[in-house]
Amino acid sequence: MRSHDKSCLLLFGRLLQQYIVDSYIKLETQRLAFYRNQQQELRQEFLQGVVDAMASGETSASSIGQRVVLPATFIGGPQNMRIKYIDAMALVQKFGKPYIFVTLTCNPNWPEIKQHMMCHEETQNRADLIVRFFHAKLEQFKKEIFKNEIFGKVIAHTYVVEFQKRGLPHAHFLLILEPQHKMYHAEEYDEIVSAEIPDKHSNPHIFRMVVKHMLHGPCGDLNPKNGTRVLALVYSNDLDFFENTFKPYNRYQISNANLRLTEPRFQLDSYEFSWTLTKQTLIEPIEEQTPPPLPCQFHFTPFSELYKYADVRGVVIKCFPIQHVKKGSETSSKRDVIIVNEEKKLLILTLWNPIDEIEGNALVKITNTGPLVFAMRVNVTTFYGQSLTTSPRSAILINPPVKDDLALQDWYTINKEEIKGLLQNETYKDTEILLPSPENKDILPIGRAIIRMKNGKPTWIKGNLNLPHQDRSFTQTICAMCLKPIQADVNWNIKCPLCKEKSEVHIISRAIIEIDDGTGTIVASISTPEIEKLIPLKPNEIRDIGESEKNVHDVIASSVQGLSVVSFVRSYQSWNQQQQITRFVIVKLHKVQEHYTKDQQLLNPSTKSETLSTTKPASPKQTQKRIQLDVGKTKVTESSSVGTSRPTKK
């Protein structure tokens, strides 16, 4: 590494490797001889031990006699490895399990190594350069992790450096993060780990590195360099590199492409590899007027089984005008389209840039023909019901020539009038249709449902309701445009600080309720319109009762106490005092057992009582209860049947 160094030792090639191995053996032999000669100060078996062993019936000579004990200072010895293992387990007992496993591998093509090598030298023959630069990279890597905290605050860690078969070192790290920096969801891991090919326009350097180091083609006859030629169907989203070469859904003969294994659900027919095209790839078009339809191997999710991510197919029946959304200083465009499948269930699919600019504009021109679309890797949103939205990882295929799915367009032609009626009734906004009452097999115990929802998947649960005493706020003001909570008075005309749009302020009912089924208890928020299925008061009435300093909590608690419901619940993450908290929201609610009778009377204007009285929830032996409410000059009288009681555990 020194410019004036003229040592011939570094020019010996493989002989240098032999010299290094011989030198290491000499050092190791000296250390072992030292420990053998120092056994009196360590530990050894005496002759009495041999006599005792023979008396006890020991016949193996390897189990008796003098034993040479290696101290813990001998690297790689049994005691040394045991101590390191115990230290690592102590970290787990104290701080918990590791959350991140990181590997740093030496790259023999690092420019720092290449610039200190002569043209005829090979990296495996310069172990001195390899270990020096790897050690420097390792120290810099540790600085990024522990000092710059690129993964978060690390409270404990352990790592080991190993050498591969060809002499390249690599290090394995186990990192334990502080609780507020730990990752609990797939989206958080996606921010630091990627298992897909990066976009070559936004991340050109990472794209080149992944293609160069992470893609490995098959060997033998399957290697395209041996002259294998195949037919392939190439879609428009994969044609950026050959933008002026391909036309969507046309067929080509392609040679000398790099191959890699494909996930089974994305395979076409029985072919196991996907292709990466480079400048060395030979592409020849096949002259034909209409490409023949191919079998489809995608596995699509039914609309009734949507959760977090999905691959769906459907017929586009309506395209809404484009909308511009401001996010800080940037403005994005989006377009909502309505799709339907054989379930006769209409869903909103939101196309964001850049998909809206290409596929969205194309769909607008052909909507009247009922185009078939494949929406791949779209997100399922349940914030205000159920809908679909694209992400940077999504892809939209329009009228793909897939023979197995052409029947969907024929189905749409037959049922077009019925679909038109569903569209006019805006069933894509009706949560009663989007999220109907589930079957028993789709309902999970709350104990299991909490684990599922913490992984980001909403689910159906069933249980008895209760209103916690700490909840005293039952109304909330929201922006009429974005439906987000804001601090403003009702019917004000404001410019929302969240969506940046001029809007009115509306008031909604909201509450925090508990649902218990014996396996667990979940605390979730519920708001208009689902909360109106539980309490007999409108948002304005609840606000007026609160302003009159009357006990709204007891009135609402008596309405929900012991009521059995089936609910579709989703989770979201929030931060409180630098700690990430999982909260739950009821998206849809169905009552299993009515708490009020059908002859209950609400908001009778003719009554003019000035009293407010409430009763406690009815016991199983009671037959009726009556609640009288007075809001100003309005009296509310209710009559209900027997409340429910939980079964007694034996």
C-alpha positions in Angstrom: 0.0 0.0 0.0 3.0 2.2 0.1 4.2 3.7 -3.2 7.9 3.1 -2.4 7.3 -0.4 -1.1 9.3 -2.9 -3.3 8.7 -6.0 -1.3 8.7 -9.1 -3.5 6.6 -11.0 -1.0 3.4 -9.3 -2.2 4.1 -10.4 -5.8 4.2 -14.1 -5.1 0.5 -14.7 -5.9 -0.8 -17.9 -4.4 2.5 -18.5 -2.6 1.6 -15.4 -0.5 -1.5 -17.3 0.6 0.6 -20.3 1.6 3.1 -18.1 3.4 0.2 -16.5 5.4 -1.2 -19.9 6.3 2.2 -21.2 7.5 2.8 -18.1 9.6 -0.6 -18.4 11.2 0.0 -22.1 12.0 3.4 -21.2 13.7 1.7 -18.6 15.9 -1.2 -20.9 16.8 1.2 -23.7 17.6 3.2 -21.5 19.9 0.1 -20.4 21.8 -1.1 -24.0 22.2 2.3 -25.1 23.5 2.3 -22.3 26.0 -1.1 -23.4 27.4 0.0 -27.0 27.5 3.1 -26.1 29.6 1.0 -23.9 32.0 -1.5 -26.5 33.0 -0.3 -26.5 36.6 -1.6 -23.0 36.9 -4.8 -23.8 35.2 -6.3 -27.2 35.7 -5.3 -30.9 35.3 -6.3 -34.5 36.3 -4.0 -36.3 38.7 -3.3 -40.0 39.0 -5.9 -40.4 41.6 -8.5 -39.4 39.0 -7.3 -42.3 36.8 -7.7 -44.8 39.7 -11.2 -43.5 40.5 -12.2 -43.7 36.9 -11.1 -47.3 36.6 -12.9 -48.2 39.8 -16.1 -46.7 38.5 -15.9 -48.9 35.3 -14.6 -46.3 32.8 -13.0 -48.1 29.9 -12.5 -45.3 27.4 -8.9 -44.0 27.5 -9.9 -40.7 26.0 -12.0 -40.0 29.1 -9.2 -40.4 31.6 -5.7 -39.2 32.1 -4.3 -35.7 31.9 -6.6 -33.1 30.2 -5.3 -30.0 28.6 -7.6 -27.1 29.3 -7.8 -24.1 27.0 -8.5 -20.9 28.9 -11.2 -18.4 27.9 -8.5 -16.1 26.4 -7.9 -18.6 23.6 -10.0 -17.3 20.7 -12.2 -20.1 19.2 -11.7 -22.4 22.2 -14.7 -24.0 24.0 -14.6 -21.7 27.0 -14.2 -18.7 24.8 -17.2 -19.6 22.7 -19.3 -20.4 25.8 -18.5 -17.1 27.4 -19.5 -15.2 24.2 -22.7 -17.2 24.0 -23.6 -16.4 27.7 -22.8 -12.7 27.1 -25.1 -12.7 24.1 -27.9 -14.5 26.0 -27.5 -12.0 28.9 -28.2 -9.1 26.4 -31.4 -10.8 25.3 -32.6 -11.4 28.8 -31.9 -7.8 29.7 -33.1 -5.9 26.6 -35.2 -8.3 24.7 -34.9 -10.1 21.3 -32.9 -8.5 18.5 -35.0 -6.6 15.9 -32.5 -6.2 13.1 -30.0 -8.7 11.5 -27.5 -6.9 9.3 -24.7 -8.4 7.2 -21.7 -6.5 5.9 -19.8 -8.4 3.1 -16.5 -7.5 1.7 -16.6 -6.7 -2.0 -13.3 -7.5 -3.8 -14.3 -4.9 -6.5 -14.2 -2.0 -4.1 -12.3 0.9 -5.8 -10.0 1.3 -2.7 -8.8 -2.3 -3.3 -8.5 -2.1 -7.0 -6.4 1.1 -7.1 -3.7 -0.6 -4.9 -3.4 -3.7 -7.1 -1.4 -4.3 -10.2 -3.1 -5.2 -13.5 -2.0 -8.9 -13.2 -3.0 -9.4 -9.6 -6.0 -11.2 -8.2 -7.9 -10.1 -5.1 -7.7 -13.5 -3.4 -3.9 -13.2 -3.5 -3.9 -9.9 -1.6 -5.3 -10.8 1.7 -3.5 -7.9 3.2 -5.6 -5.4 1.2 -8.8 -7.3 1.8 -8.6 -7.3 5.6 -7.4 -3.7 5.9 -10.1 -2.2 3.8 -12.8 -4.4 5.3 -11.7 -3.3 8.8 -11.9 0.3 7.7 -15.4 -0.2 6.2 -16.5 -2.1 9.3 -15.5 0.7 11.6 -17.3 3.3 9.4 -20.4 1.0 9.3 -20.4 0.7 13.1 -20.2 4.5 13.3 -23.2 4.9 11.1 -25.2 2.4 13.2 -24.2 3.4 16.7 -23.3 7.0 16.5 -25.4 8.3 13.5 -28.3 6.0 14.5 -29.4 5.2 11.0 -31.7 2.5 12.3 -32.6 4.3 15.5 -31.1 4.2 19.0 -29.3 0.9 19.6 -29.2 -0.1 23.3 -27.4 -3.4 22.8 -25.7 -5.3 20.0 -23.4 -8.2 19.2 -21.6 -9.1 16.0 -19.1 -11.6 14.6 -16.7 -11.5 11.7 -16.3 -14.6 9.6 -14.3 -15.6 6.5 -16.0 -17.1 3.5 -14.6 -20.1 1.6 -12.7 -17.8 -0.8 -11.2 -15.7 1.9 -13.6 -12.7 1.9 -14.6 -11.5 5.4 -18.1 -10.6 6.3 -19.7 -9.4 9.6 -23.1 -10.3 11.1 -24.8 -7.8 13.4 -27.7 -8.4 15.8 -29.2 -5.0 16.9 -31.6 -4.4 19.8 -33.3 -1.0 19.6 -34.9 1.2 22.2 -38.7 0.6 22.4 -39.6 3.9 20.7 -37.4 3.0 17.7 -38.5 -0.7 17.3 -40.4 -1.7 14.2 -43.7 -3.5 14.4 -45.1 -3.4 10.9 -44.0 -4.4 7.4 -44.1 -0.8 6.2 -41.5 0.2 8.7 -39.2 -2.6 7.6 -39.8 -1.6 3.9 -38.1 1.7 4.7 -34.8 0.0 5.3 -35.1 -3.3 3.4 -36.1 -3.9 -0.2 -36.6 -7.2 -1.9 -37.4 -5.8 -5.3 -35.4 -4.2 -8.2 -35.2 -0.4 -7.6 -36.4 2.1 -10.0 -33.6 2.9 -12.4 -34.7 6.5 -12.9 -35.1 7.6 -9.2 -32.3 5.4 -7.9 -29.9 4.7 -10.8 -26.9 3.8 -8.7 -28.8 1.3 -6.5 -30.4 -0.1 -9.6 -27.0 -0.8 -11.2 -25.7 -2.4 -8.1 -28.7 -4.7 -7.6 -28.6 -5.7 -11.3 -24.8 -6.3 -11.1 -24.6 -8.2 -7.8 -28.0 -9.6 -7.0 -29.3 -11.1 -10.3 -28.0 -14.5 -11.1 -29.0 -16.4 -14.2 -29.4 -20.2 -14.6 -26.5 -22.4 -15.9 -26.2 -24.9 -18.7 -28.8 -25.0 -21.5 -31.0 -22.5 -19.7 -28.4 -19.8 -19.9 -29.4 -17.3 -22.7 -25.7 -16.9 -23.6 -25.8 -20.4 -25.0 -28.3 -19.3 -27.6 -31.7 -20.1 -26.0 -34.5 -18.1 -27.6 -38.0 -17.7 -26.1 -41.3 -15.9 -26.7 -42.4 -13.4 -24.1 -45.3 -11.1 -23.4 -44.1 -7.6 -22.3 -46.4 -5.1 -20.6 -46.1 -1.3 -20.9 -44.9 -0.7 -17.3 -41.8 -2.8 -18.0 -40.7 -1.0 -21.2 -39.0 2.1 -19.9 -35.6 1.0 -21.0 -36.8 0.1 -24.4 -39.4 2.8 -24.7 -39.1 3.1 -28.5 -38.7 -0.6 -29.2 -41.8 -2.3 -27.8 -45.5 -1.9 -28.3 -47.8 -3.2 -25.5 -49.1 -6.8 -25.9 -47.1 -7.4 -29.1 -44.8 -10.5 -29.2 -41.1 -10.5 -29.8 -38.2 -13.0 -30.0 -35.7 -12.1 -27.3 -32.2 -13.5 -26.9 -29.3 -13.0 -24.5 -31.5 -11.7 -21.6 -30.6 -12.2 -17.9 -32.9 -14.6 -16.1 -34.0 -14.9 -12.5 -36.6 -17.0 -10.7 -40.1 -15.5 -10.4 -42.6 -15.8 -7.6 -45.0 -18.6 -8.5 -48.1 -16.3 -8.5 -46.5 -14.1 -11.1 -45.5 -16.9 -13.4 -47.0 -17.1 -16.9 -47.8 -20.7 -17.8 -45.1 -23.0 -16.4 -42.1 -20.8 -17.2 -40.2 -20.2 -14.0 -38.0 -17.2 -14.9 -38.5 -13.5 -15.4 -36.2 -11.5 -17.7 -34.0 -8.5 -17.3 -33.2 -6.8 -20.6 -29.8 -5.1 -21.2 -28.2 -3.4 -24.1 -26.7 -6.8 -25.1 -30.2 -8.3 -25.5 -31.3 -9.0 -29.1 -35.0 -8.2 -29.8 -36.8 -9.1 -33.0 -40.5 -8.4 -33.5 -42.9 -11.1 -34.7 -45.1 -9.9 -37.6 -48.8 -10.7 -36.7 -51.9 -8.6 -36.8 -53.5 -9.8 -33.5 -51.4 -11.4 -30.6 -53.0 -14.7 -29.5 -54.5 -14.6 -25.9 -52.4 -16.3 -23.2 -53.4 -18.1 -20.0 -53.4 -16.0 -16.9 -51.6 -17.2 -13.7 -52.3 -14.3 -11.5 -54.2 -15.0 -8.3 -56.8 -12.2 -7.8 -58.5 -11.4 -4.5 -62.3 -11.3 -4.3 -63.8 -8.0 -3.3 -65.4 -9.6 -0.3 -62.0 -10.7 1.0 -60.0 -7.5 0.7 -57.6 -6.6 3.6 -54.4 -4.6 3.3 -52.8 -5.3 -0.1 -54.4 -7.0 -3.1 -54.3 -7.9 -6.7 -57.7 -7.4 -8.2 -59.4 -7.4 -11.6 -62.6 -5.7 -12.7 -64.4 -3.8 -15.3 -64.2 0.0 -15.3 -67.7 1.6 -15.5 -67.0 5.2 -14.6 -64.1 7.7 -14.4 -64.3 10.8 -12.3 -62.6 14.1 -13.2 -59.0 14.5 -12.2 -58.3 16.1 -8.8 -55.2 18.0 -7.6 -54.1 17.5 -4.0 -51.6 19.6 -2.2 -49.1 17.9 0.1 -47.0 20.6 1.6 -45.3 22.5 -1.2 -46.0 19.7 -3.8 -49.1 19.1 -5.8 -50.2 15.6 -6.9 -53.0 14.6 -9.1 -55.4 11.7 -8.6 -58.4 10.2 -10.3 -61.2 8.0 -8.9 -62.6 5.2 -11.1 -65.3 2.7 -10.3 -64.7 -1.0 -11.0 -67.0 -4.0 -10.6 -66.6 -7.8 -10.8 -68.8 -10.9 -10.8 -69.8 -10.2 -7.2 -71.7 -7.1 -8.4 -69.8 -5.1 -5.9 -68.7 -1.6 -6.9 -65.4 -0.2 -5.5 -63.6 3.0 -5.9 -60.1 2.7 -7.3 -57.9 5.8 -6.8 -55.2 6.3 -9.4 -52.3 8.5 -8.2 -49.5 10.0 -10.3 -47.8 8.8 -12.5 -50.4 6.0 -13.1 -53.1 8.6 -13.5 -51.2 10.4 -16.3 -50.9 7.2 -18.4 -53.4 4.6 -17.5 -55.9 7.1 -16.1 -56.1 9.1 -19.3 -56.3 6.0 -21.3 -59.3 4.7 -19.3 -61.2 8.0 -19.7 -61.2 7.6 -23.5 -62.5 4.0 -23.4 -64.8 3.9 -20.3 -67.9 3.4 -22.4 -66.5 0.2 -23.8 -66.2 -1.4 -20.3 -62.4 -2.0 -20.3 -61.0 -4.8 -18.2 -58.2 -3.8 -15.8 -55.8 -5.8 -13.6 -54.8 -3.7 -10.6 -51.7 -5.2 -9.2 -50.3 -4.6 -5.6 -52.9 -1.9 -4.7 -53.6 -0.8 -1.2 -56.9 -1.5 0.5 -58.2 1.5 2.5 -60.9 1.2 5.2 -60.8 4.8 6.6 -64.3 5.7 5.4 -65.6 2.3 4.3 -63.7 0.3 1.8 -61.8 1.4 -1.4 -58.6 0.8 -3.3 -55.7 3.1 -4.0 -52.5 2.8 -6.0 -49.0 3.2 -4.5 -45.5 3.5 -6.2 -45.4 -0.3 -6.3 -48.7 -0.7 -8.1 -49.3 -1.5 -11.7 -52.4 -1.2 -13.9 -52.9 -3.4 -17.0 -55.7 -2.4 -19.4 -57.4 -5.0 -21.6 -54.6 -7.6 -21.3 -55.0 -10.4 -23.9 -55.6 -13.1 -21.4 -58.1 -15.6 -22.6 -59.2 -16.9 -19.2 -60.6 -13.4 -18.2 -62.3 -12.3 -21.3 -65.5 -13.9 -19.9 -65.6 -11.1 -17.4 -66.3 -8.6 -20.1 -69.1 -10.9 -21.5 -70.6 -11.0 -18.0 -70.6 -7.2 -17.8 -72.3 -6.9 -21.2 -75.1 -9.2 -20.0 -75.6 -7.4 -16.6 -74.9 -3.9 -17.9 -78.3 -2.5 -17.0 -78.2 -3.8 -13.4 -74.7 -2.5 -12.9 -75.9 0.9 -14.2 -78.6 0.9 -11.5 -76.1 0.1 -8.8 -73.9 3.0 -10.1 -76.8 5.5 -9.9 -77.5 4.4 -6.4 -73.8 5.0 -5.5 -73.5 1.6 -3.8 -69.7 2.2 -3.8 -70.3 4.6 -0.9 -72.8 2.3 1.0 -70.9 0.5 3.8 -73.9 -1.8 4.3 -73.2 -3.2 0.9 -69.4 -2.9 1.0 -69.1 -4.5 4.5 -72.2 -6.7 5.1 -72.6 -8.7 8.3 -70.0 -11.5 8.0 -70.3 -15.3 8.4 -69.2 -16.9 11.7 -66.1 -18.3 10.0 -64.9 -14.8 9.2 -65.1 -13.6 12.8 -62.0 -13.9 15.0 -61.7 -14.0 18.8 -60.5 -10.6 20.0 -57.3 -12.1 21.4 -56.3 -13.3 17.9 -57.8 -10.2 16.2 -55.5 -7.8 18.1 -52.4 -9.7 16.9 -53.8 -9.6 13.3 -54.6 -5.9 13.4 -51.2 -5.0 14.8 -49.9 -6.4 11.5 -52.0 -4.0 9.7 -54.9 -6.3 8.7 -58.5 -5.2 9.7 -60.8 -7.9 10.8 -64.3 -8.8 12.1 -64.8 -9.3 15.9 -67.8 -10.0 18.1 -68.5 -9.1 21.7 -70.4 -7.2 24.3 -70.2 -3.4 24.6 -69.2 -1.2 27.5 -68.6 2.5 27.8 -65.4 3.4 29.8 -65.9 6.0 32.6 -62.9 8.1 31.5 -64.5 9.0 28.2 -66.5 12.3 28.6 -66.3 13.8 25.1 -68.9 12.5 22.7 -68.8 15.1 19.9 -66.2 16.3 17.5 -66.0 19.0 14.8 -64.6 18.0 11.4 -63.8 19.6 8.0 -66.6 18.8 5.6 -64.0 18.3 2.7 -61.4 16.0 4.2 -63.4 14.8 7.3 -60.4 15.4 9.5 -60.9 16.7 13.1 -60.4 20.5 13.5 -60.8 23.0 16.3 -63.6 25.3 15.0 -67.3 26.1 15.7 -70.1 24.5 13.7 -71.2 26.0 10.4 -68.1 28.2 10.1 -66.7 28.7 6.7 -62.9 28.1 7.0 -59.9 27.2 5.1 -58.9 23.8 6.5 -55.3 23.7 7.7 -55.1 20.0 6.7 -56.5 19.8 3.2 -56.0 23.6 2.4 -59.5 23.8 1.0 -62.4 26.2 1.8 -64.9 24.2 3.7 -67.7 24.2 6.3 -67.3 22.8 9.8 -69.6 19.9 10.7 -70.2 18.2 14.0 -70.2 14.4 14.5 -70.8 12.0 17.3 -67.9 10.0 18.6 -67.1 7.7 21.6 -64.6 5.3 23.0 -66.1 1.9 23.6 -64.9 -1.4 24.9 -65.7 -4.8 23.3 -65.2 -8.0 25.2 -65.7 -11.6 24.2 -64.0 -13.5 27.0 -60.7 -14.0 25.1 -59.8 -10.3 25.3 -60.9 -6.7 25.4 -60.4 -4.1 22.8 -60.8 -0.4 23.2 -61.8 1.3 19.9 -63.2 4.7 18.8 -66.5 4.9 16.9 -68.1 7.9 15.2 -70.9 8.9 12.9 -72.7 7.2 11.2 -72.0 3.9 13.0 -72.4 5.3 16.4 -76.0 6.3 15.6 -76.8 2.6 15.7 -76.0 2.6 19.4 -77.3 5.9 20.9 -80.6 7.6 20.2 -79.2 11.1 20.1 -78.0 13.3 17.2 -74.6 15.1 17.4 -76.3 18.5 18.1 -78.4 17.0 20.9 -75.4 15.4 22.5 -73.6 18.8 22.4 -76.6 20.6 23.9 -76.9 18.1 26.8 -73.1 18.6 27.5 -73.5 22.4 27.5 -76.4 22.1 30.0 -73.9 20.3 32.3 -76.1 17.1 32.4 -74.6 13.7 32.6 -74.4 12.5 29.0 -72.1 9.6 29.9 -74.7 7.8 32.0 -77.3 8.2 29.3 -75.1 6.8 26.5 -73.7 4.1 28.8 -77.2 2.8 29.5 -77.8 2.6 25.7 -74.7 0.4 24.9 -74.3 -1.5 28.2 -74.3 -5.2 27.4 -75.3 -4.8 23.8 -73.8 -7.5 21.5 -72.3 -6.3 18.2 -70.2 -7.5 15.3 -67.7 -4.9 14.2 -65.1 -4.5 11.4 -62.1 -2.9 13.2 -58.9 -1.5 11.7 -55.7 -0.2 13.5 -53.5 2.8 13.1 -50.3 4.0 14.8 -50.0 7.2 16.8 -47.2 8.7 19.0 -47.7 9.7 22.6 -44.7 11.0 24.6 -42.3 9.5 22.1 -43.9 6.1 22.3 -45.7 4.5 19.4 -49.2 3.3 20.3 -51.6 1.1 18.4 -55.1 2.4 18.3 -58.3 0.9 16.9 -61.2 2.3 15.0 -64.6 0.7 14.2 -65.2 1.0 10.5 -68.5 -0.9 10.4 -70.9 -2.1 13.1 -73.8 -4.6 13.1 -76.0 -5.1 16.1 -76.5 -8.8 17.0 -79.1 -8.2 19.8 -81.3 -5.1 19.9 -81.1 -3.2 23.2 -84.1 -1.0 22.5 -87.6 -2.1 21.4 -89.1 -0.9 18.1 -91.8 1.1 19.8 -89.3 3.5 21.5 -90.0 7.2 21.1 -87.3 9.7 20.3 -87.4 13.4 20.4 -91.1 14.1 21.2 -91.5 17.9 20.7 -94.8 18.0 22.6 -93.3 17.3 26.0 -92.0 20.2 28.1 -90.4 18.7 31.1 -87.4 20.3 32.7 -85.9 17.3 34.4 -83.3 14.8 33.5 -83.2 11.4 35.1 -81.3 8.2 34.2 -81.5 4.7 35.4 -78.8 2.1 35.7 -78.6 -0.8 33.2 -81.3 -3.4 33.7 -80.5 -6.6 35.4 -81.5 -10.0 33.9 -84.6 -10.1 36.1 -85.9 -6.7 35.1 -88.4 -6.4 32.2 -88.4 -2.7 31.3 -86.5 0.5 31.9 -87.4 4.1 31.2 -85.2 7.1 30.5 -86.4 10.7 30.5 -84.3 13.3 28.9 -84.9 17.0 28.7 -83.0 19.3 26.4 -84.4 22.8 26.7 -88.0 22.2 25.8 -87.6 18.8 24.3 -88.3 15.6 26.3 -87.1 12.2 25.2 -88.8 9.1 26.5 -87.5 5.6 25.8 -88.6 2.1 26.7 -86.5 -1.0 26.2 -86.6 -4.6 26.9 -84.4 -6.8 29.1 -80.6 -6.2 28.9 -78.2 -9.0 28.2 -76.0 -10.9 30.7 -72.8 -12.8 30.1 -72.8 -16.6 30.5 -71.2 -17.9 33.6 -68.0 -19.8 33.3 -68.0 -23.2 34.9 
